[in-house]
Amino acid sequence: MDLLSKIRNVPDFPKPGIQFKDITTLLQDVEAYNHVIAKVADRYRDAGLTKVVGIESRGFIFGAALAHALGIGFIPVRKEGKLPSDRISRSYELEYGQATIELHIDALGKEDRVVIIDDLLATGGTLQAAAELVSHTGATVHEIWVLIELAFIPGREKLKGYTIHAEIVVDGE
Ligand code: AMP
């Protein structure tokens, strides 16, 4: 299936010069969404994973469905101020300003082996912060999975030491 054709390009959102990859068009296509989840579940079925980690908010859409398909638990990495119990935080640079993401401190431990899920890899700042949070708990990051990688941005360089799998690689804007 040509998954790239299911994703809508929205020019100049949320600001001029950004080509926003809108995944809502893929999600509303049941064959495309099921195809993605079946593919990612096949990829990790025999990986010995104990949990799926999803990054707020579009990482939840793929991560929760994957956790359900694999029959394992789902761990949310959330934006600052959303998780109610004891948590660890990492801040990272955005194009303008900073963002912070958080993980419940008791969500994972050294016995865990996880895949980290997000919709898109751009600069890699979000996934780097998420991988650091997971690693801080002692858990093993088996792989990082994204639906889309913007390969014209060197996001992978921030993630050296981690294996990354992108379902769709976009080479040019
Ligand atoms: P980054 O930390 O730069 O790798 O950015 C990744 C996060 O920002 C992901 O969670 C994406 O949802 C979002 N994002 C960044 N660039 C885009 C884009 N061009 N289209 C859609 N989402 C994007």
Backbone and ligand atoms as CSV (ligand in chain L), in Angstrom:
chain,resi,resn,atom,element,x,y,z
A,1,MET,N,N,0.842,-1.209,0.000
A,1,MET,CA,C,0.000,0.000,0.000
A,1,MET,C,C,0.873,1.253,0.000
A,2,ASP,N,N,0.467,2.229,-0.811
A,2,ASP,CA,C,1.217,3.487,-0.868
A,2,ASP,C,C,0.760,4.395,0.279
A,3,LEU,N,N,1.439,4.268,1.410
A,3,LEU,CA,C,0.999,5.003,2.606
A,3,LEU,C,C,1.197,6.512,2.465
A,4,LEU,N,N,2.253,6.895,1.734
A,4,LEU,CA,C,2.517,8.342,1.581
A,4,LEU,C,C,1.317,9.045,0.944
A,5,SER,N,N,0.656,8.344,0.024
A,5,SER,CA,C,-0.494,8.955,-0.662
A,5,SER,C,C,-1.675,9.164,0.285
A,6,LYS,N,N,-1.646,8.529,1.449
A,6,LYS,CA,C,-2.740,8.658,2.422
A,6,LYS,C,C,-2.526,9.845,3.367
A,7,ILE,N,N,-1.342,10.455,3.281
A,7,ILE,CA,C,-1.018,11.565,4.191
A,7,ILE,C,C,-1.157,12.889,3.449
A,8,ARG,N,N,-1.841,13.822,4.095
A,8,ARG,CA,C,-2.096,15.118,3.454
A,8,ARG,C,C,-0.989,16.099,3.822
A,9,ASN,N,N,-0.477,16.778,2.793
A,9,ASN,CA,C,0.513,17.843,3.009
A,9,ASN,C,C,-0.213,19.155,3.190
A,10,VAL,N,N,-0.026,19.823,4.304
A,10,VAL,CA,C,-0.684,21.119,4.497
A,10,VAL,C,C,0.407,22.183,4.549
A,11,PRO,N,N,0.515,22.990,3.490
A,11,PRO,CA,C,1.569,24.005,3.462
A,11,PRO,C,C,1.322,25.100,4.493
A,12,ASP,N,N,2.413,25.607,5.042
A,12,ASP,CA,C,2.378,26.783,5.933
A,12,ASP,C,C,1.545,26.574,7.196
A,13,PHE,N,N,1.579,25.347,7.740
A,13,PHE,CA,C,0.936,25.082,9.035
A,13,PHE,C,C,1.962,24.408,9.938
A,14,PRO,N,N,2.084,24.805,11.187
A,14,PRO,CA,C,1.368,25.884,11.879
A,14,PRO,C,C,1.931,27.271,11.626
A,15,LYS,N,N,3.002,27.326,10.811
A,15,LYS,CA,C,3.525,28.659,10.483
A,15,LYS,C,C,4.143,28.637,9.083
A,16,PRO,N,N,4.361,29.798,8.490
A,16,PRO,CA,C,4.867,29.851,7.114
A,16,PRO,C,C,6.150,29.036,6.943
A,17,GLY,N,N,6.224,28.301,5.842
A,17,GLY,CA,C,7.429,27.534,5.530
A,17,GLY,C,C,7.373,26.092,5.985
A,18,ILE,N,N,6.457,25.729,6.873
A,18,ILE,CA,C,6.352,24.335,7.336
A,18,ILE,C,C,5.338,23.593,6.473
A,19,GLN,N,N,5.779,22.436,5.968
A,19,GLN,CA,C,4.864,21.523,5.261
A,19,GLN,C,C,4.374,20.535,6.308
A,20,PHE,N,N,3.172,20.695,6.772
A,20,PHE,CA,C,2.669,19.833,7.835
A,20,PHE,C,C,2.169,18.523,7.257
A,21,LYS,N,N,2.647,17.416,7.830
A,21,LYS,CA,C,2.200,16.080,7.399
A,21,LYS,C,C,0.979,15.716,8.244
A,22,ASP,N,N,-0.172,15.784,7.611
A,22,ASP,CA,C,-1.436,15.572,8.317
A,22,ASP,C,C,-1.839,14.092,8.206
A,23,ILE,N,N,-1.758,13.398,9.351
A,23,ILE,CA,C,-2.057,11.950,9.338
A,23,ILE,C,C,-3.542,11.648,9.513
A,24,THR,N,N,-4.378,12.679,9.715
A,24,THR,CA,C,-5.812,12.390,9.935
A,24,THR,C,C,-6.433,11.730,8.706
A,25,THR,N,N,-5.895,12.022,7.531
A,25,THR,CA,C,-6.433,11.410,6.307
A,25,THR,C,C,-6.099,9.919,6.250
A,26,LEU,N,N,-4.978,9.528,6.814
A,26,LEU,CA,C,-4.645,8.094,6.914
A,26,LEU,C,C,-5.536,7.420,7.964
A,27,LEU,N,N,-5.742,8.101,9.084
A,27,LEU,CA,C,-6.503,7.486,10.186
A,27,LEU,C,C,-7.954,7.235,9.806
A,28,GLN,N,N,-8.501,8.103,8.976
A,28,GLN,CA,C,-9.930,7.937,8.638
A,28,GLN,C,C,-10.129,6.871,7.567
A,29,ASP,N,N,-9.035,6.390,6.979
A,29,ASP,CA,C,-9.079,5.320,5.972
A,29,ASP,C,C,-8.817,4.002,6.712
A,30,VAL,N,N,-9.866,3.232,6.962
A,30,VAL,CA,C,-9.727,2.062,7.840
A,30,VAL,C,C,-8.717,1.053,7.297
A,31,GLU,N,N,-8.658,0.912,5.964
A,31,GLU,CA,C,-7.686,-0.039,5.395
A,31,GLU,C,C,-6.264,0.425,5.650
A,32,ALA,N,N,-6.037,1.716,5.499
A,32,ALA,CA,C,-4.679,2.247,5.687
A,32,ALA,C,C,-4.261,2.157,7.154
A,33,TYR,N,N,-5.162,2.552,8.056
A,33,TYR,CA,C,-4.837,2.520,9.497
A,33,TYR,C,C,-4.612,1.078,9.948
A,34,ASN,N,N,-5.506,0.180,9.535
A,34,ASN,CA,C,-5.333,-1.240,9.900
A,34,ASN,C,C,-4.035,-1.800,9.324
A,35,HIS,N,N,-3.720,-1.378,8.102
A,35,HIS,CA,C,-2.501,-1.855,7.450
A,35,HIS,C,C,-1.268,-1.446,8.265
A,36,VAL,N,N,-1.244,-0.196,8.714
A,36,VAL,CA,C,-0.102,0.285,9.507
A,36,VAL,C,C,0.009,-0.514,10.806
A,37,ILE,N,N,-1.113,-0.680,11.498
A,37,ILE,CA,C,-1.056,-1.367,12.798
A,37,ILE,C,C,-0.662,-2.834,12.614
A,38,ALA,N,N,-1.190,-3.481,11.576
A,38,ALA,CA,C,-0.826,-4.883,11.327
A,38,ALA,C,C,0.672,-4.998,11.023
A,39,LYS,N,N,1.184,-4.042,10.258
A,39,LYS,CA,C,2.602,-4.066,9.877
A,39,LYS,C,C,3.520,-3.864,11.087
A,40,VAL,N,N,3.175,-2.901,11.910
A,40,VAL,CA,C,4.022,-2.606,13.070
A,40,VAL,C,C,3.903,-3.738,14.102
A,41,ALA,N,N,2.717,-4.336,14.219
A,41,ALA,CA,C,2.555,-5.464,15.150
A,41,ALA,C,C,3.382,-6.661,14.671
A,42,ASP,N,N,3.381,-6.913,13.366
A,42,ASP,CA,C,4.210,-8.010,12.825
A,42,ASP,C,C,5.685,-7.764,13.121
A,43,ARG,N,N,6.068,-6.504,13.007
A,43,ARG,CA,C,7.482,-6.170,13.217
A,43,ARG,C,C,7.934,-6.480,14.646
A,44,TYR,N,N,7.054,-6.254,15.634
A,44,TYR,CA,C,7.487,-6.359,17.035
A,44,TYR,C,C,6.942,-7.576,17.779
A,45,ARG,N,N,6.166,-8.426,17.086
A,45,ARG,CA,C,5.485,-9.530,17.787
A,45,ARG,C,C,6.472,-10.436,18.526
A,46,ASP,N,N,7.620,-10.704,17.921
A,46,ASP,CA,C,8.572,-11.634,18.537
A,46,ASP,C,C,9.786,-10.926,19.124
A,47,ALA,N,N,9.633,-9.642,19.446
A,47,ALA,CA,C,10.770,-8.848,19.926
A,47,ALA,C,C,10.932,-8.913,21.441
A,48,GLY,N,N,10.031,-9.603,22.106
A,48,GLY,CA,C,10.143,-9.714,23.562
A,48,GLY,C,C,9.821,-8.416,24.284
A,49,LEU,N,N,8.973,-7.600,23.691
A,49,LEU,CA,C,8.622,-6.328,24.324
A,49,LEU,C,C,7.716,-6.558,25.525
A,50,THR,N,N,7.892,-5.693,26.535
A,50,THR,CA,C,7.007,-5.742,27.707
A,50,THR,C,C,6.016,-4.580,27.705
A,51,LYS,N,N,6.376,-3.481,27.033
A,51,LYS,CA,C,5.512,-2.296,27.010
A,51,LYS,C,C,5.719,-1.542,25.694
A,52,VAL,N,N,4.690,-0.767,25.332
A,52,VAL,CA,C,4.804,0.188,24.231
A,52,VAL,C,C,4.764,1.585,24.849
A,53,VAL,N,N,5.710,2.430,24.463
A,53,VAL,CA,C,5.751,3.820,24.932
A,53,VAL,C,C,5.293,4.721,23.782
A,54,GLY,N,N,4.261,5.528,24.024
A,54,GLY,CA,C,3.760,6.442,22.993
A,54,GLY,C,C,3.941,7.879,23.423
A,55,ILE,N,N,4.283,8.740,22.466
A,55,ILE,CA,C,4.521,10.154,22.763
A,55,ILE,C,C,3.274,10.972,22.408
A,56,GLU,N,N,2.846,11.796,23.374
A,56,GLU,CA,C,1.674,12.649,23.176
A,56,GLU,C,C,1.887,13.574,21.980
A,57,SER,N,N,0.915,13.796,21.132
A,57,SER,CA,C,-0.333,13.088,21.210
A,57,SER,C,C,-0.540,12.107,20.066
A,58,ARG,N,N,0.139,12.339,18.943
A,58,ARG,CA,C,-0.128,11.439,17.809
A,58,ARG,C,C,0.560,10.092,17.977
A,59,GLY,N,N,1.563,10.041,18.849
A,59,GLY,CA,C,2.168,8.742,19.173
A,59,GLY,C,C,1.204,7.837,19.918
A,60,PHE,N,N,0.203,8.439,20.575
A,60,PHE,CA,C,-0.795,7.629,21.288
A,60,PHE,C,C,-1.656,6.832,20.304
A,61,ILE,N,N,-1.930,7.442,19.156
A,61,ILE,CA,C,-2.888,6.845,18.208
A,61,ILE,C,C,-2.329,5.538,17.642
A,62,PHE,N,N,-1.031,5.533,17.372
A,62,PHE,CA,C,-0.400,4.308,16.861
A,62,PHE,C,C,0.072,3.417,18.011
A,63,GLY,N,N,0.584,4.034,19.061
A,63,GLY,CA,C,1.146,3.260,20.175
A,63,GLY,C,C,0.093,2.464,20.925
A,64,ALA,N,N,-1.061,3.063,21.186
A,64,ALA,CA,C,-2.102,2.358,21.942
A,64,ALA,C,C,-2.666,1.196,21.122
A,65,ALA,N,N,-2.861,1.430,19.831
A,65,ALA,CA,C,-3.367,0.346,18.971
A,65,ALA,C,C,-2.340,-0.786,18.894
A,66,LEU,N,N,-1.062,-0.436,18.838
A,66,LEU,CA,C,-0.008,-1.469,18.813
A,66,LEU,C,C,0.005,-2.267,20.115
A,67,ALA,N,N,-0.067,-1.568,21.248
A,67,ALA,CA,C,-0.053,-2.263,22.543
A,67,ALA,C,C,-1.218,-3.245,22.623
A,68,HIS,N,N,-2.378,-2.809,22.157
A,68,HIS,CA,C,-3.558,-3.682,22.148
A,68,HIS,C,C,-3.307,-4.894,21.252
A,69,ALA,N,N,-2.756,-4.657,20.073
A,69,ALA,CA,C,-2.506,-5.761,19.128
A,69,ALA,C,C,-1.497,-6.763,19.696
A,70,LEU,N,N,-0.520,-6.266,20.455
A,70,LEU,CA,C,0.524,-7.155,21.000
A,70,LEU,C,C,0.112,-7.757,22.345
A,71,GLY,N,N,-0.943,-7.222,22.939
A,71,GLY,CA,C,-1.383,-7.723,24.246
A,71,GLY,C,C,-0.440,-7.335,25.374
A,72,ILE,N,N,0.138,-6.127,25.280
A,72,ILE,CA,C,1.026,-5.622,26.345
A,72,ILE,C,C,0.564,-4.216,26.740
A,73,GLY,N,N,1.136,-3.687,27.824
A,73,GLY,CA,C,0.695,-2.406,28.350
A,73,GLY,C,C,1.211,-1.227,27.537
A,74,PHE,N,N,0.557,-0.089,27.752
A,74,PHE,CA,C,0.903,1.153,27.054
A,74,PHE,C,C,1.346,2.192,28.079
A,75,ILE,N,N,2.455,2.855,27.799
A,75,ILE,CA,C,2.992,3.884,28.690
A,75,ILE,C,C,2.998,5.229,27.955
A,76,PRO,N,N,2.282,6.232,28.471
A,76,PRO,CA,C,2.294,7.536,27.825
A,76,PRO,C,C,3.459,8.411,28.267
A,77,VAL,N,N,4.132,9.026,27.295
A,77,VAL,CA,C,5.038,10.151,27.568
A,77,VAL,C,C,4.224,11.394,27.253
A,78,ARG,N,N,4.061,12.270,28.270
A,78,ARG,CA,C,3.124,13.377,28.096
A,78,ARG,C,C,3.804,14.732,28.177
A,79,LYS,N,N,3.083,15.722,27.671
A,79,LYS,CA,C,3.573,17.094,27.784
A,79,LYS,C,C,3.524,17.516,29.252
A,80,GLU,N,N,4.315,18.523,29.560
A,80,GLU,CA,C,4.497,18.974,30.941
A,80,GLU,C,C,3.160,19.260,31.645
A,81,GLY,N,N,3.066,18.781,32.888
A,81,GLY,CA,C,1.916,19.142,33.713
A,81,GLY,C,C,0.696,18.260,33.559
A,82,LYS,N,N,0.789,17.193,32.784
A,82,LYS,CA,C,-0.378,16.340,32.531
A,82,LYS,C,C,-0.380,15.070,33.369
A,83,LEU,N,N,0.806,14.539,33.682
A,83,LEU,CA,C,0.862,13.284,34.437
A,83,LEU,C,C,0.702,13.577,35.923
A,84,PRO,N,N,-0.194,12.853,36.617
A,84,PRO,CA,C,-0.529,13.236,37.991
A,84,PRO,C,C,0.423,12.739,39.076
A,85,SER,N,N,1.125,11.632,38.853
A,85,SER,CA,C,1.926,11.049,39.926
A,85,SER,C,C,3.404,11.448,39.779
A,86,ASP,N,N,4.278,10.838,40.608
A,86,ASP,CA,C,5.702,11.214,40.554
A,86,ASP,C,C,6.265,10.976,39.165
A,87,ARG,N,N,7.024,11.949,38.661
A,87,ARG,CA,C,7.441,11.876,37.261
A,87,ARG,C,C,8.851,12.407,37.072
A,88,ILE,N,N,9.432,12.006,35.938
A,88,ILE,CA,C,10.714,12.565,35.514
A,88,ILE,C,C,10.471,13.383,34.253
A,89,SER,N,N,11.328,14.404,34.050
A,89,SER,CA,C,11.099,15.352,32.950
A,89,SER,C,C,12.374,15.540,32.129
A,90,ARG,N,N,12.195,15.852,30.866
A,90,ARG,CA,C,13.299,16.273,30.002
A,90,ARG,C,C,12.829,17.454,29.164
A,91,SER,N,N,13.679,18.470,29.080
A,91,SER,CA,C,13.365,19.614,28.222
A,91,SER,C,C,14.243,19.556,26.989
A,92,TYR,N,N,13.743,20.086,25.897
A,92,TYR,CA,C,14.517,20.093,24.657
A,92,TYR,C,C,14.155,21.335,23.855
A,93,GLU,N,N,15.031,21.630,22.898
A,93,GLU,CA,C,14.865,22.857,22.112
A,93,GLU,C,C,13.897,22.640,20.962
A,94,LEU,N,N,13.011,23.595,20.793
A,94,LEU,CA,C,12.205,23.660,19.578
A,94,LEU,C,C,12.785,24.774,18.716
A,95,GLU,N,N,12.221,24.946,17.517
A,95,GLU,CA,C,12.713,26.010,16.652
A,95,GLU,C,C,12.621,27.356,17.381
A,96,TYR,N,N,11.480,27.547,18.060
A,96,TYR,CA,C,11.336,28.743,18.889
A,96,TYR,C,C,11.035,28.264,20.300
A,97,GLY,N,N,11.965,28.465,21.221
A,97,GLY,CA,C,11.708,28.126,22.617
A,97,GLY,C,C,11.996,26.687,22.976
A,98,GLN,N,N,11.314,26.207,23.995
A,98,GLN,CA,C,11.620,24.914,24.607
A,98,GLN,C,C,10.345,24.127,24.814
A,99,ALA,N,N,10.477,22.812,24.905
A,99,ALA,CA,C,9.336,21.974,25.292
A,99,ALA,C,C,9.818,21.006,26.361
A,100,THR,N,N,8.888,20.512,27.158
A,100,THR,CA,C,9.216,19.537,28.199
A,100,THR,C,C,8.245,18.373,28.095
A,101,ILE,N,N,8.792,17.153,28.190
A,101,ILE,CA,C,7.935,15.958,28.237
A,101,ILE,C,C,8.255,15.167,29.499
A,102,GLU,N,N,7.285,14.351,29.924
A,102,GLU,CA,C,7.387,13.686,31.221
A,102,GLU,C,C,6.953,12.226,31.151
A,103,LEU,N,N,7.446,11.456,32.139
A,103,LEU,CA,C,7.131,10.023,32.242
A,103,LEU,C,C,6.941,9.707,33.726
A,104,HIS,N,N,5.933,8.934,34.059
A,104,HIS,CA,C,5.780,8.492,35.450
A,104,HIS,C,C,6.989,7.653,35.852
A,105,ILE,N,N,7.577,7.979,36.994
A,105,ILE,CA,C,8.822,7.339,37.416
A,105,ILE,C,C,8.648,5.829,37.623
A,106,ASP,N,N,7.433,5.413,38.031
A,106,ASP,CA,C,7.220,3.979,38.289
A,106,ASP,C,C,6.626,3.241,37.093
A,107,ALA,N,N,6.595,3.895,35.924
A,107,ALA,CA,C,5.951,3.271,34.756
A,107,ALA,C,C,6.793,2.153,34.157
A,108,LEU,N,N,8.130,2.277,34.284
A,108,LEU,CA,C,9.043,1.314,33.665
A,108,LEU,C,C,10.175,1.009,34.630
A,109,GLY,N,N,10.823,-0.130,34.420
A,109,GLY,CA,C,11.988,-0.486,35.218
A,109,GLY,C,C,12.967,-1.292,34.377
A,110,LYS,N,N,14.036,-1.776,35.035
A,110,LYS,CA,C,15.108,-2.405,34.248
A,110,LYS,C,C,14.678,-3.726,33.611
A,111,GLU,N,N,13.575,-4.284,34.063
A,111,GLU,CA,C,13.070,-5.524,33.477
A,111,GLU,C,C,12.316,-5.273,32.159
A,112,ASP,N,N,12.101,-3.996,31.828
A,112,ASP,CA,C,11.279,-3.687,30.653
A,112,ASP,C,C,12.100,-3.525,29.377
A,113,ARG,N,N,11.450,-3.919,28.287
A,113,ARG,CA,C,12.003,-3.760,26.940
A,113,ARG,C,C,10.888,-3.136,26.102
A,114,VAL,N,N,11.157,-1.975,25.529
A,114,VAL,CA,C,10.065,-1.204,24.927
A,114,VAL,C,C,10.389,-0.755,23.506
A,115,VAL,N,N,9.332,-0.432,22.773
A,115,VAL,CA,C,9.461,0.338,21.543
A,115,VAL,C,C,8.842,1.701,21.830
A,116,ILE,N,N,9.493,2.763,21.336
A,116,ILE,CA,C,8.973,4.126,21.493
A,116,ILE,C,C,8.324,4.526,20.166
A,117,ILE,N,N,7.100,5.046,20.256
A,117,ILE,CA,C,6.303,5.312,19.056
A,117,ILE,C,C,5.956,6.792,18.950
A,118,ASP,N,N,6.198,7.358,17.757
A,118,ASP,CA,C,5.670,8.695,17.462
A,118,ASP,C,C,5.255,8.734,16.001
A,119,ASP,N,N,4.550,9.789,15.631
A,119,ASP,CA,C,4.087,9.844,14.238
A,119,ASP,C,C,5.199,10.279,13.299
A,120,LEU,N,N,6.084,11.181,13.771
A,120,LEU,CA,C,6.995,11.808,12.805
A,120,LEU,C,C,8.330,12.171,13.447
A,121,LEU,N,N,9.398,11.913,12.709
A,121,LEU,CA,C,10.746,12.309,13.122
A,121,LEU,C,C,11.177,13.500,12.275
A,122,ALA,N,N,11.399,14.640,12.940
A,122,ALA,CA,C,11.891,15.828,12.231
A,122,ALA,C,C,13.292,16.127,12.763
A,123,THR,N,N,13.423,17.029,13.739
A,123,THR,CA,C,14.764,17.335,14.266
A,123,THR,C,C,15.268,16.257,15.227
A,124,GLY,N,N,14.366,15.426,15.720
A,124,GLY,CA,C,14.756,14.359,16.653
A,124,GLY,C,C,14.742,14.767,18.116
A,125,GLY,N,N,14.461,16.040,18.390
A,125,GLY,CA,C,14.488,16.509,19.777
A,125,GLY,C,C,13.484,15.793,20.675
A,126,THR,N,N,12.278,15.604,20.161
A,126,THR,CA,C,11.227,14.954,20.952
A,126,THR,C,C,11.608,13.506,21.260
A,127,LEU,N,N,12.034,12.793,20.244
A,127,LEU,CA,C,12.357,11.370,20.453
A,127,LEU,C,C,13.612,11.194,21.291
A,128,GLN,N,N,14.550,12.114,21.158
A,128,GLN,CA,C,15.751,12.033,21.995
A,128,GLN,C,C,15.369,12.197,23.468
A,129,ALA,N,N,14.532,13.179,23.753
A,129,ALA,CA,C,14.103,13.403,25.141
A,129,ALA,C,C,13.326,12.188,25.656
A,130,ALA,N,N,12.463,11.626,24.813
A,130,ALA,CA,C,11.678,10.455,25.226
A,130,ALA,C,C,12.589,9.250,25.483
A,131,ALA,N,N,13.567,9.052,24.617
A,131,ALA,CA,C,14.487,7.914,24.785
A,131,ALA,C,C,15.316,8.084,26.061
A,132,GLU,N,N,15.690,9.319,26.367
A,132,GLU,CA,C,16.430,9.571,27.613
A,132,GLU,C,C,15.572,9.281,28.839
A,133,LEU,N,N,14.305,9.658,28.783
A,133,LEU,CA,C,13.403,9.373,29.907
A,133,LEU,C,C,13.285,7.867,30.125
A,134,VAL,N,N,13.071,7.136,29.039
A,134,VAL,CA,C,12.923,5.677,29.148
A,134,VAL,C,C,14.220,5.057,29.675
A,135,SER,N,N,15.346,5.478,29.125
A,135,SER,CA,C,16.631,4.921,29.548
A,135,SER,C,C,16.903,5.209,31.021
A,136,HIS,N,N,16.457,6.367,31.498
A,136,HIS,CA,C,16.651,6.759,32.892
A,136,HIS,C,C,16.002,5.768,33.858
A,137,THR,N,N,14.933,5.131,33.440
A,137,THR,CA,C,14.239,4.160,34.307
A,137,THR,C,C,14.974,2.820,34.359
A,138,GLY,N,N,15.970,2.644,33.473
A,138,GLY,CA,C,16.682,1.366,33.393
A,138,GLY,C,C,16.121,0.444,32.325
A,139,ALA,N,N,14.995,0.831,31.724
A,139,ALA,CA,C,14.393,0.004,30.674
A,139,ALA,C,C,15.248,0.039,29.404
A,140,THR,N,N,15.103,-0.994,28.586
A,140,THR,CA,C,15.827,-1.084,27.316
A,140,THR,C,C,14.943,-0.583,26.185
A,141,VAL,N,N,15.518,0.289,25.345
A,141,VAL,CA,C,14.808,0.739,24.145
A,141,VAL,C,C,15.167,-0.236,23.020
A,142,HIS,N,N,14.224,-1.088,22.677
A,142,HIS,CA,C,14.460,-2.057,21.594
A,142,HIS,C,C,14.578,-1.325,20.262
A,143,GLU,N,N,13.672,-0.371,20.036
A,143,GLU,CA,C,13.675,0.380,18.789
A,143,GLU,C,C,12.799,1.617,18.958
A,144,ILE,N,N,13.045,2.601,18.095
A,144,ILE,CA,C,12.152,3.760,17.967
A,144,ILE,C,C,11.422,3.601,16.637
A,145,TRP,N,N,10.098,3.717,16.688
A,145,TRP,CA,C,9.294,3.582,15.462
A,145,TRP,C,C,8.566,4.874,15.178
A,146,VAL,N,N,8.657,5.335,13.921
A,146,VAL,CA,C,7.849,6.482,13.484
A,146,VAL,C,C,7.146,6.118,12.186
A,147,LEU,N,N,5.995,6.735,11.995
A,147,LEU,CA,C,5.300,6.526,10.722
A,147,LEU,C,C,6.071,7.218,9.608
A,148,ILE,N,N,6.510,8.460,9.869
A,148,ILE,CA,C,7.136,9.291,8.831
A,148,ILE,C,C,8.470,9.836,9.325
A,149,GLU,N,N,9.483,9.721,8.490
A,149,GLU,CA,C,10.763,10.384,8.773
A,149,GLU,C,C,11.002,11.442,7.712
A,150,LEU,N,N,11.270,12.666,8.151
A,150,LEU,CA,C,11.661,13.728,7.214
A,150,LEU,C,C,13.181,13.634,7.063
A,151,ALA,N,N,13.611,12.930,6.019
A,151,ALA,CA,C,15.030,12.572,5.914
A,151,ALA,C,C,15.905,13.748,5.510
A,152,PHE,N,N,15.274,14.862,5.082
A,152,PHE,CA,C,16.061,16.052,4.726
A,152,PHE,C,C,16.424,16.880,5.956
A,153,ILE,N,N,15.962,16.432,7.134
A,153,ILE,CA,C,16.357,17.050,8.404
A,153,ILE,C,C,17.189,15.998,9.152
A,154,PRO,N,N,18.354,16.367,9.687
A,154,PRO,CA,C,19.233,15.328,10.253
A,154,PRO,C,C,18.815,14.867,11.654
A,155,GLY,N,N,17.559,14.459,11.801
A,155,GLY,CA,C,17.040,14.034,13.103
A,155,GLY,C,C,17.730,12.799,13.663
A,156,ARG,N,N,18.115,11.889,12.756
A,156,ARG,CA,C,18.748,10.650,13.198
A,156,ARG,C,C,20.046,10.891,13.955
A,157,GLU,N,N,20.727,11.995,13.608
A,157,GLU,CA,C,22.018,12.260,14.263
A,157,GLU,C,C,21.877,12.438,15.770
A,158,LYS,N,N,20.733,12.941,16.197
A,158,LYS,CA,C,20.485,13.105,17.635
A,158,LYS,C,C,20.224,11.766,18.313
A,159,LEU,N,N,19.943,10.754,17.522
A,159,LEU,CA,C,19.471,9.482,18.076
A,159,LEU,C,C,20.478,8.363,17.878
A,160,LYS,N,N,21.753,8.746,17.745
A,160,LYS,CA,C,22.809,7.730,17.603
A,160,LYS,C,C,22.763,6.823,18.825
A,161,GLY,N,N,22.939,5.539,18.622
A,161,GLY,CA,C,22.862,4.616,19.751
A,161,GLY,C,C,21.495,3.953,19.845
A,162,TYR,N,N,20.533,4.473,19.108
A,162,TYR,CA,C,19.203,3.851,19.069
A,162,TYR,C,C,18.922,3.386,17.644
A,163,THR,N,N,18.195,2.285,17.528
A,163,THR,CA,C,17.737,1.830,16.216
A,163,THR,C,C,16.409,2.508,15.925
A,164,ILE,N,N,16.285,3.035,14.710
A,164,ILE,CA,C,15.058,3.749,14.328
A,164,ILE,C,C,14.464,3.065,13.109
A,165,HIS,N,N,13.153,2.861,13.142
A,165,HIS,CA,C,12.469,2.358,11.956
A,165,HIS,C,C,11.397,3.348,11.545
A,166,ALA,N,N,11.462,3.789,10.281
A,166,ALA,CA,C,10.432,4.683,9.737
A,166,ALA,C,C,9.657,3.920,8.672
A,167,GLU,N,N,8.348,3.961,8.773
A,167,GLU,CA,C,7.508,3.271,7.787
A,167,GLU,C,C,7.546,4.005,6.451
A,168,ILE,N,N,7.607,5.341,6.515
A,168,ILE,CA,C,7.629,6.177,5.309
A,168,ILE,C,C,8.790,7.157,5.439
A,169,VAL,N,N,9.677,7.172,4.436
A,169,VAL,CA,C,10.785,8.127,4.457
A,169,VAL,C,C,10.517,9.172,3.377
A,170,VAL,N,N,10.459,10.444,3.805
A,170,VAL,CA,C,10.209,11.538,2.871
A,170,VAL,C,C,11.543,12.241,2.633
A,171,ASP,N,N,11.987,12.264,1.339
A,171,ASP,CA,C,13.317,12.786,1.049
A,171,ASP,C,C,13.348,14.284,0.775
A,172,GLY,N,N,12.271,14.824,0.268
A,172,GLY,CA,C,12.265,16.244,-0.053
A,172,GLY,C,C,10.960,16.877,0.350
A,173,GLU,N,N,11.003,18.189,0.565
A,173,GLU,CA,C,9.777,18.882,0.986
A,173,GLU,C,C,8.824,18.949,-0.191
L,1,AMP,P1,P,11.031,16.881,16.285
L,1,AMP,O1,O,11.187,16.923,17.761
L,1,AMP,O2,O,11.572,18.085,15.588
L,1,AMP,O3,O,11.575,15.584,15.678
L,1,AMP,O4,O,9.489,16.960,15.961
L,1,AMP,C1,C,8.711,15.866,16.086
L,1,AMP,C2,C,7.341,16.206,16.606
L,1,AMP,O5,O,6.792,17.399,16.019
L,1,AMP,C3,C,6.425,15.072,16.246
L,1,AMP,O6,O,5.735,14.701,17.430
L,1,AMP,C4,C,5.506,15.617,15.177
L,1,AMP,O7,O,4.192,15.314,15.519
L,1,AMP,C5,C,5.732,17.116,15.127
L,1,AMP,N1,N,6.138,17.616,13.794
L,1,AMP,C6,C,7.306,18.220,13.476
L,1,AMP,N2,N,7.368,18.569,12.184
L,1,AMP,C7,C,6.204,18.180,11.637
L,1,AMP,C8,C,5.656,18.231,10.305
L,1,AMP,N3,N,6.317,18.766,9.267
L,1,AMP,N4,N,4.431,17.703,10.111
L,1,AMP,C9,C,3.759,17.152,11.135
L,1,AMP,N5,N,4.208,17.063,12.391
L,1,AMP,C10,C,5.416,17.572,12.662
